[in-house]
Amino acid sequence: MLKPIVDFFLNPWNAPIWLALAGLVAGALWLYERRTRSLSPQTPAPAAPPPPPLSTADAALIERVLAACAEQLGAAEPPGVDDGRAMLRAALGRFLRGGDLRGRRVATLLAERHTHAAQDLAFAIAEAAPNADAWLDASAVAALNDARAAIVSGEKARALGARSAAALSWLGRLYLRRGRLGEAVSALEAADAALAHEEKLKRAGLLACLADVALKRGDRPAARAYLEAALANYADAGEAGAEGVQDARARLARLIGSSATGDEN
């Protein structure tokens, strides 16, 4: 019974046939394995662990820095915006958690109001460890002295992969500060696109920033449309957006009033 089969495979003239059969079987097995793998439940990638909590002393040091730099930080941005204060707080947290004594030195220098020395050291840290976060931190420190240097650092962070809404909105605000309005719009719109649908508060803040850009351009209808959209998103954010609702309503009232009187300021 088996002899004809054995003879068939041992006959060299039949080699092309049984090689083709072997290829078909191998292909069928490959397709089966691929389909099985695609239908099996995928194990989600592990979430990044939360950063370790700051010590009481480090948290107090951050508050001292923010108080010491209050004048350079200026007025707060619209609620929901990652402004200079928020970016500097995040940078200080990374400096103090990083285990690099130079990072702690940056925080100490800022608390003592030595902002230029702190900027030089932050740039040195970024040059030694060229990653997006390091350049974003350097940008937050540089903004206390020089918006142009802060932009250069922010652009390096973006080139190294900083695509978060926080990083892009920060860069957009820096562009606006320097009067680079087209780039400000591009960065702020990219930040908006990076937000999840439910992040109403942050979206409202970005729309309020876009209203600032529109006003700089003299486009009052666009500014009004952005502010009305910001107001709607603040309202959707619930209690967290209450301050933003008041801010947007006040800005809208001023805009409408100045438009009615022909005041362009």
C-alpha positions in Angstrom: 0.0 0.0 0.0 2.8 2.4 1.0 5.2 1.2 -1.6 3.7 3.2 -4.6 3.8 6.4 -2.5 7.4 5.8 -1.4 8.4 5.1 -4.9 6.7 8.2 -6.1 8.7 10.5 -3.7 11.9 8.6 -4.3 11.6 9.0 -8.1 13.7 12.1 -9.0 11.5 12.7 -12.0 8.7 13.5 -9.6 10.7 16.0 -7.6 9.0 19.1 -9.1 5.6 17.7 -8.1 6.4 16.9 -4.5 8.3 20.1 -4.0 5.3 22.1 -5.2 3.1 20.1 -2.8 5.5 20.8 0.0 5.4 24.5 -0.8 1.6 24.5 -0.8 1.5 22.9 2.6 4.0 25.3 4.0 2.1 28.3 2.6 -1.2 27.0 4.1 0.5 26.5 7.5 1.9 30.1 7.3 -1.5 31.6 6.5 -3.2 29.6 9.3 -0.6 30.8 11.8 -1.0 34.4 10.7 -4.8 34.3 10.9 -4.7 32.7 14.3 -2.3 35.4 15.6 -4.5 38.2 14.2 -7.6 36.7 15.9 -6.0 36.1 19.2 -6.4 38.9 21.8 -3.5 41.3 21.8 -1.7 42.1 25.1 -1.8 45.9 25.6 1.5 47.6 26.0 2.2 48.3 29.7 1.4 51.8 30.7 4.3 54.1 31.7 4.7 54.1 35.4 3.7 57.4 37.1 6.6 59.6 38.2 7.7 59.1 41.7 6.3 61.7 44.1 8.4 64.7 45.0 9.6 65.1 48.5 8.2 67.8 50.7 11.4 69.8 50.4 11.5 69.5 46.6 7.8 70.5 46.3 8.6 73.6 48.4 11.6 74.4 46.3 9.4 74.4 43.1 7.0 76.8 44.8 10.0 79.1 45.8 11.2 79.1 42.1 7.7 80.0 40.8 7.4 82.8 43.4 10.9 84.1 42.5 10.2 84.1 38.8 6.7 85.5 39.0 7.6 88.7 37.3 9.2 87.0 34.3 6.4 84.5 34.1 3.9 87.3 33.7 0.2 87.0 33.8 -1.5 83.6 33.6 -2.7 82.4 30.2 -6.3 81.5 29.6 -7.5 78.6 31.8 -6.5 75.2 30.3 -3.4 76.5 28.5 0.0 75.0 29.3 1.7 78.4 29.9 5.1 79.3 31.1 4.2 78.6 34.7 2.9 75.1 33.9 5.8 74.3 31.7 8.4 75.5 34.3 6.7 73.5 37.0 6.9 70.3 34.8 10.5 71.0 34.0 11.5 71.5 37.6 9.8 68.2 38.5 11.9 66.4 35.9 15.1 68.2 37.1 14.5 67.2 40.7 13.4 63.6 39.9 16.2 63.0 37.4 19.0 62.2 39.9 21.3 64.6 38.1 22.8 67.1 40.5 23.0 69.7 37.7 19.2 69.6 37.5 18.9 70.4 41.2 21.3 73.2 40.7 19.1 74.7 38.0 16.2 74.8 40.4 18.4 76.3 43.1 19.7 79.0 40.8 16.2 79.9 39.7 15.1 80.2 43.3 18.0 82.6 43.9 16.9 84.5 40.7 20.0 83.6 38.8 18.0 82.9 35.6 20.7 83.3 33.1 23.1 80.9 34.9 20.1 78.5 35.2 19.5 78.8 31.4 23.1 78.0 30.5 23.0 75.0 32.8 19.7 73.8 31.4 21.1 74.0 27.8 24.2 72.1 28.9 22.0 69.3 30.3 20.0 69.2 27.1 23.1 69.0 24.9 24.5 66.1 27.0 21.2 64.2 26.9 19.6 65.2 23.6 16.0 64.1 24.1 12.7 65.9 23.6 12.0 66.4 27.3 15.4 67.9 28.0 15.1 70.5 25.3 11.5 71.2 26.4 12.8 71.8 29.9 15.5 74.1 28.6 12.9 76.0 26.7 10.8 76.6 29.8 13.9 78.0 31.6 15.0 80.1 28.6 11.6 81.7 28.3 12.4 83.6 31.6 15.1 85.5 29.7 14.8 85.1 26.0 11.8 84.0 23.9 14.0 83.5 20.9 16.2 81.0 22.7 13.1 79.4 24.1 11.7 78.9 20.6 15.0 77.4 19.4 14.9 74.9 22.3 11.2 74.2 21.7 11.8 73.5 18.0 14.6 71.1 18.9 12.2 69.3 21.2 9.7 69.0 18.4 12.3 67.7 16.0 13.2 65.0 18.6 9.6 63.9 18.8 7.8 66.2 21.2 4.3 66.0 19.7 2.1 66.3 22.8 -0.6 69.0 23.0 1.3 70.6 25.9 4.6 70.9 23.9 2.9 72.2 20.8 0.7 74.7 22.6 3.8 76.0 24.4 5.6 76.5 21.1 2.6 78.2 19.7 2.5 80.7 22.6 6.2 81.4 22.1 5.7 82.1 18.4 2.8 84.4 19.3 5.1 86.3 21.8 7.6 86.9 19.0 4.9 87.9 16.5 5.4 84.8 14.3 1.6 84.5 13.8 1.5 82.0 11.0 3.7 79.6 12.9 1.7 80.2 16.0 -1.5 79.2 14.3 0.1 76.1 12.9 1.5 75.0 16.2 -1.8 75.7 18.1 -3.9 73.9 15.6 -1.5 70.9 15.8 -1.8 71.0 19.5 -5.6 70.9 19.2 -5.4 67.9 16.8 -3.3 66.1 19.4 -6.0 66.4 22.1 -8.4 63.6 22.9 -12.0 64.5 22.2 -13.0 64.7 25.8 -10.2 67.2 26.8 -12.6 70.2 26.7 -10.7 72.4 29.1 -7.4 72.2 27.1 -9.2 72.7 23.8 -10.9 75.8 25.2 -7.6 77.2 26.2 -6.1 76.6 22.8 -9.1 78.3 21.1 -8.6 81.3 23.4 -5.0 81.4 22.3 -6.1 81.3 18.6 -8.4 84.2 19.4 -5.3 86.1 20.5 -3.6 85.4 17.2 -6.6 86.5 15.3 -6.7 89.8 17.2 -3.0 90.3 16.4 -3.9 89.9 12.8 -6.8 92.3 13.1 -9.3 89.6 12.3 -12.1 90.4 14.8 -14.7 88.0 13.3 -12.3 85.1 13.6 -11.4 86.2 17.1 -15.0 86.3 18.1 -15.7 82.8 16.5 -12.7 81.4 18.4 -13.9 82.9 21.7 -17.4 81.6 21.2 -16.0 78.1 20.6 -13.8 78.5 23.6 -16.8 79.5 25.7 -18.7 76.4 24.6 -15.8 74.1 25.4 -15.3 75.7 28.9 -19.0 75.2 29.6 -18.7 71.5 28.5 -15.8 71.1 30.9 -18.2 71.6 33.8 -16.9 72.8 37.1 -13.3 72.7 35.9 -14.2 75.3 33.2 -16.0 77.7 35.4 -13.1 80.2 35.5 -12.7 79.9 31.8 -16.4 80.6 31.2 -16.0 83.9 33.0 -12.8 84.8 31.2 -14.2 84.0 27.8 -17.4 85.9 28.5 -15.5 89.0 29.6 -13.2 88.9 26.5 -16.2 88.5 24.3 -18.0 91.4 25.9 -14.9 93.6 25.4 -14.5 92.5 21.8 -18.1 93.2 21.0 -18.0 96.5 22.8 -14.9 97.7 21.1 -16.2 96.6 17.7 -19.4 98.6 18.3 -17.4 101.7 19.1 -14.8 101.1 16.4 -12.0 100.8 18.9 -9.3 98.7 17.4 -7.2 98.4 20.7 
